[in-house]
């Protein structure tokens, strides 16, 4: 639940595309650990079509 507030799906997807999936850089943008960011990306991928993320 907290991840969806701290790392909202639309913003994560936008930055994911902008940074071409570089989890370390995305984590820096959100001031989160790489592990937390990877878990969030994986959860979004599970909930949304892959093309939403990598589109």
N, C-alpha and C positions, 0 to 999 in steps of 0.2 A: 504493500500500500504506500509506504513512504517513498519508494522508488518512483512511483507514478507522479508524485508531487514534486520531488526533487529533480527528476529526469523525465519530463513529460514526453510522451510518445511523439507528437508532431515535431518537437524541437530536436529530439534525439535523431529522428529520421532525417531531418533537414541537415543536421551537422554530420551525420553518418555519410550522406551523399557528398557534402562539401569536402570532407576529409578522406573520401574514398575508403571508408571502413577502417581507418587507423585508430584502433581501440585506445591506444596510449594517448593519442592527441585528443580524442573525444573525451576521455576521462579527465584530462587536464582542463578542458573547457568547462566541465561540470564540477571540477574540484572533487573528483571521486577517485577511488582506487580503480586500477585496471580490472580487477576481479569483479567489483561491483558493476562497472560499466558493461563488462562482457555478459554478466548475468542479465542485466536490463535489456541489452540488445537481443540476447537469446529469448527472453520472455516476449519481447515485441515481435520477433520473428515467429514465435509460436502462435501469437494471437492474430497476426496480420499476414497477408500474402507477402512472400519474399520480395516481390516487385515494389511494394510500398517502401521497403528499406533500401534496396539496392537500385531501384527503379530507373 
